[in-house]
Amino acid sequence: MPEKTFHIHTIGCQMNVYDADLMANCLISMGYRPVSEPDAADLAIVNTCAIREKAEQKVYSLLGRLAMIKRQRPWMRIVVGGCVAQLAGGRILRRAPYVDLVFGTRALARLPELLRRLEAGEGPLSDVAGGDGVVEIGGPLQAVVQPTVSRFVTIMQGCDNFCTYCVVPYARGREMSRDPERIVAEVRALVAQGAREVTLLGQNVNSYGNKEGLCTFPELLERVAAVDGLKRIRFTTSHPKDLSPALIDAFARLDKLCDHIHLPVQSGSDRILARMNRRYGRETYLDLVTRLRAVRPRIAITSDIIVGFPGETDEDFQQTLDLVEAVGFDGLFAFHYSDRPGTPASRFSPKVPLAVKRRRLDTLNALQQAVTLARHQALVGATLEVLVEGPSKRCDPCGPEAGDGIQWTGRTPDNKIVNFSLPASVDAPQPEAGDLCQVRIEAAFAHSLLGIWAEDRAGLKGEACHAA
């Protein structure tokens, strides 16, 4: 029987990336082999995101390109999964009749059964039904989508917060937490495969285990930190309203917990935060930042901000700019507001004109880019620990420059990207993915740092690069 191939195109957040590996492992267990391009695939899966209007538009654009491939390869099956699939369901089949299967976020565990039905001649199919409990598929046994060294682990699914602009509770359902023993077992398995860093994922990790009476999120961090061979722990996303003193204390106690927290603020205006149903104010947020920096002075704080929320005035926007300056974020994910069907905010008025939203977004991005660049420039001359992810994208490790000026890439504990090389005078083994290296920063840019492998300096002894 000819080998079957698959290609997964993922749009959206880290949870979608994690789900893509779950899908990939299901397919591999069914005898499929991954391919890097859709025009070589017998099965093409579009793993979708509905958090912003533009992401949904990308889905239909991509489906149009896949339809052209399918005309040349009529046996190819096109599948749509993820949040857009959950929300749109059969509408996708009506808009794109060449799609063979639509499956929602709660149907991931049923994917093998659905594919077998397609192979038996059924279709097109749509499954956006719910399910009991959290989705468990035995864990991602192979890193198909994610890099091997740094892996995502979903610890909870869904959301109970119902921010007025957000579709997540409708797309992924109500909040449910995974069993801590299964999470720790998954982390151990990933470390055995070569992972040195894990990022724990949830829409609001701070409320992990509350509904089910499981351990708290700080207690889960302690259990994960006890896994031998694991060097770093990250997590996202952390909701300000539930950021507890115990979690802040975890940054003081757990060495494996990285110097970074993503803490979405969304707006600097108390009036807009109330309209968003965020359930905290700007002073509460600023107090959390102060407390985090008191226990971990080097912590990098990144955030999300929405500009142009319905009813946002120039004064509201100025309060956001003031907060950004007061905090000094290391980075921002900023977007202008767009209505999402079915959310309360889609019915709010007055709407902010698109031209005003774009102007405000440009102003915010310019402010943050200046802050980020200044923070990066302050690191020039410092020696930082970097977890090596592999060769830089600009270098071919098998090319003529291999071992002679090759550039490597990795991340610092505070989540800054560092590209670095070995000095010509150093006769040492090339770094490998998973190594922890000391790198001296030589130059700073808006989105990354450039450095050189640090020889014995600043109190370092022995090799500056060591296996993790």
N, C-alpha and C positions, 0 to 999 in steps of 0.2 A: 504494500500500500504506500503511495507517495506520501512523503512527510508534509504535514500541514503547517502553514506559517501564520503568524499574527503580528500585528503592529498596533500599539496603543498610543494615541495622542492625548496627552493630559493637559487640561486647561484649569488654572485656578490654584488653590491653596495646597499646603503640605498634606492635608488630609487626603486630597485627591491623588497626590503622589503615592502616599501609603496605600490607598485603595488600588492604584494601578498595579502595585506589586502583588497585592492579593489576587487581582484578576490574572496577572501574568502567571502566578504559581498555579492557579486553577487550570489555566490553559496548558501549561507545561505538563501537568499531571494527566491531561487528556491527550498528550502526544503532539502538541503544537510546539513550534520553535519560533522564538522571536526574530524579527527582521527589523532593520533600521528605517526602511522606507515603505510607505503604504503600497506603492506600485509593485512590490514583491510579496504582498500579503494575501493569503486566502481569507483572512478574517481581519477587518479593520475596526478597532473600537475607538470611539470618541468619548473620552471621559470628561464630562462637562462641569462647568461652574455657572451659577446663576446669581452670584453676589452683586455683580454690576451689569448694567445693560450691555456694555461693550463686549463682555465675555460671552454673553448669549449670542450676540451678532456674529462672533467668531465661529460659533458652532455651525451656523447655517452656511457661512462662507466655506468652512472646511468640508462640510457635507457635499457642497456643490463640486468641489475638487475631487472628492472621492467618487462622486457619481460619474465623472468623466473617466476615471480609472476603471470603474466597474463596467463601463461600456466596452472597454478593451479586454476585461477579465470578467465575463458575465458570471463565473462561478464564485467570485468574491462576495463575501457577506459583510454588510455594513451594520455595525451595532452602535447604539448610543446609550451611554450610562451616565451616572452622576446626578447632580442637582437639577439641571435643566430637564433631564429625562424624568425625574421624579415629579417636577412641577407641570411639565407639558404633556407627558404621557402620549396618548394616541394622537394629539395634535401634530407631533413630529412626523408620524406616519402619513398624516394627511398632507402636510406641507412638503415632505420629502418621501414620496411613495417608494423610492428605491431602497430605503432603509429596511433591514430585515428584522431587527430586534431593538426594542427600547426597554431598558430595565432601570428601575429606580435605586435609590441609595439603600433601601431595605431589602432589595432583591439580590444583592451581591452574592449571598450564599447559595442562591438558586441558579447562578449563572451556568454551571455545568449542565444542569437539567435542561435549561432553556436552549443551550447550544445543541444538546443531543436531539431536542425536538426539531431544531432547524435542520440538522443533518438528516433527520428522518423525513424531511419534506414539508414540515409544517411552516407556517409563516405567511405574512409577517406577524410578529408577536409583540405584545406589550405587557410588561409586568411592573406595575408601580404600587403593588400592594404592600402593606406593612408587614411587621413580623414581631415575634415575641422575644424580648430581651435584646442584648447587644449582638451584633453580627460577629461571629467567630468562624474563622476558616482555618484554624490550625496555625496561623501565623505565616508571615512571608518567609519561606524557607530559602529563597534565592533573591539576591539583589539584582533584579532585572532592570528596574527603572532608577532606583536610587544608587548613589555610590556606595561601595562596600564599607568604607571606613566610617561614614557618618550616616546613621539610619534613623528613620522616623518610626515611632511606636504610638499608635492611637490608644489612649487610656480611657476615653469616654466618647460617646456619640450623642449628637443632638444638642439642643439648647432650650433652656427654660426662661431666658431673659426677656425675649420679645421686645428688643429695641425696635422702635417704630419704623425704622428704615430697612430692616433686615429680613431676608427670606429664609434664613437658616432654620428656624424652628419648623417652617412649613416644608422645607426641602429635606431636612435630615431628621425631623421628628423631635420628640421631647428628650430631655437629657437622661442618659443611662451610662453608668460607669462599669467598666470591665473589672473582673475579679483581680485583685492585686497579685495573687500567685501566678495567674496566667500572664500578667504583664511582666513580672520578674523572670518567669521562665522564658518568655520571648526575648527579653534583653540578654539573658545568658546564652540563648541559642545564637543571637546575632553576634555577640562577642566571640563565640566559638568560630564563627564564619569570618571574623576579621574586623568587626566593628570596634572602634575605639571611642566613639561618641554616639549618644542617642539623644533625640529630641522627642520629648513626651508631648503628645498632641491632644487638644480638646478645645471646644469652643470657649470653655471657661474652666481651665484646669483647677482654679481655686475652689470650685465647688465639688471637686472629685469626691465620690463616695458618700456625700451627705445624704442623698435620698435612700441609698441602699444600706446605710449603717456600716459601710466599709471603713477602712482606715482613712485618715485625712490625707490631703495632698502632701503636706510636709512629711508625714509618716511614710507615704509611698516613696518620696524622694530618698529617705533614709534607706529603705529596702533596696532601691535600685543602686544607690551609692555603694552598697555592700557587695555588689557583683564583682568578682575578681576579674581583672583584665580590662575593665571599663575605666577610661581615663576622664571623660567629660560627660556632663549631663546638661542639656538645655530643655526648655519647655516653652510652649506657646499654645493658646493665648491666655493671658492673665487679666481678668476683669478687675478694675480698680475697686469696685464696690465690695469685693470679697477677698481682697489681698490682706491676709491675716498677719498679726504679729508673729505667729509661728512660722509663716513662710519667710517673712523678713529675717527672722532669727536663723532660718536654714542657710541663708547667704553668709551668716557669720560662722556657722558650724561645719558646713559640708564643703570640703576642698574641691570635690569633683563638680560642684555646681558652678557653671561658667559665670564670668563677669558680665552678664547680659540679661536684661529682661525686656520683653516686648509688652508694653503697658498702654493699650489704646486709650486715648483721651477723647478723640472725635471732635471736640470743640472746647474753646476756652471760655465760652459764655454760659453762665449758669442757666439763663433763660432757654438757650438752645439745648443744653444738656437735659433739662426737664422735658422739653418737647420730644427729645430722642428716647426718653424713658431710660436714661443711663443710671439714675439713682445714686449719683454722687455729684459734688460740686467742685469747682476749680480749686478751692482752698484745701479740700480733702485730698485732691490729686497732688497738689504741691507738697502737702505734708507727707504723703507716701514717698515722694521722690526724696525728700529730706531724710526720712528714716532709712530708706534703702542705701543712700550714700553714706549715712553714718556708720552702717555695719560693713559696707563694701565700697570704700571710697572710689575704686577704679571701675565701678559698674557702668556699663554702657546701657543707656535707656533709649529705646526706639518706640515709635508710636504710630497710630493711624489717626488721620484727621479727614473729616468730610467738610468741604466748603460749599456754601450755597444751599444749605438745608432750608426747606421752606420757612419763610419768615425771617431768615438771617439778615440783619441790618448791617450797615457799615460799622456801627459801634460793636455789634456782636463779633464781626470778623476781626476788628482791631483787638478785641479781648483775646482772640485766638492767637494773633501775632504776639501779643504781650506775653502770653503763657509760653509760647515757643521760645521766646527770648529768655524768659525767666528760668525755664528748665534747662535749656541748652542740650536738646536731644542730639544723640549721635546719628540718628537717621529718622526719616519719616516716610510713610507710605500715605501720600495725600491724593485725594480724588475729589472731583466735584460731584455733587449729589445728582442721582438719577432715580426717578420713580421705579420701584419694583412692584409689579402687579400683586395685589392682595395685601400689601402692607398698609398699616394705618397712615404712614407719612405720604403715601401716594394720593391721599385725599386731603392733605393739609394745604393751606394757602396762607399768604400769597406765595407763588412760585418765584424764585429768583431767576431773572433772565439769563439765558445761556452765556451771553457776552460778559455779564457781570461775574458769573461763576468762573469762567475761564480767566478773567483778569485777576480775580482773587487767588485762584490756584497758582497762576504765574508768580504773583507776589509772594505767596507762601513758599513755593519751591525755591525762589531766589534767596529768600531769607535762610531757609534750611541748608541750602547748598553752601552758603558762605560759612555757616556754623560747622557743618560737617568737614569742609576743607580745612578750617582752622584747627579743628580737633585732630585731624590727620596730620597736619603740618607740625603740630606740637609733639608728634611721636618721632619725627626725624632725629636720628642719632640714638634712639632707644633700642635696646635689645629685647625682643619679644619672643615668647614661646608660640610656635606655629605647629598645628597638626597638619601634616602633609596629606593632601588629597590625591596628588599625582602630578604629572607634567602639566604645565600651563597649556592652555588651548593654542597659544601662538607657537608652540614647539612640537615637533615630531620626535618622540623619544627613540624612534628607530632611524631617524634621518641622519644626514652627515654631521650635524652638529651635536649628536648625542654624546654626552660625556664631555663636551667642549663648549661651554656657554649655554647649556640647556637650562631652561627656566622651569621652576616648580611652583606649585600653587597650594595654598592652605589657608587656614583661618586661625586667628588669635582667640584666646578665651573670651574676649569681648566682641567676637563675631566680625572682625575686620578681615577682609580678603588681603592676603599678602602673596605677591609673586616674588620669587627670589632665585638667585643662582649661587653657585659655588665659586669662590675666587680661584683664579688660575693657579695660584700658588699652593692650593690645598690638594693633597693627594689622599683622597678618602673615598670610601664607597659612596655611590650615588644614593640620595635619599629614596625611600620607598613609601608608598601610601601607608599611612598608619604610624609613621615615625613622628616623634615630637622633636622639633628642631628649634634651636635658638637662632634667631635671624635679626641682624642689625638693619634698621630701617634707613634707607638712603634717600627716598623721595616719596612724596605724598600726592595723591590725586583725589578727585571727588569721590570715587567709588572703590579705590583700592590703594594699597601701599606697595612700594617696591623696595626690596632689600637684598642683602647678601648674607650667606651662611656665616655665622659668627664663630670665629676661632676662640681659643681659650681667652676669655676676657671677662671683666666685671664679676670676678669671683667664681666663674664657671670652671669646673675641673674636668679633664678628660675630653672625650669627644663632645662637641656641641650638639650633635644630632644622635639620638639614641632610639632604639626600637621601643615602641610603646608596650 
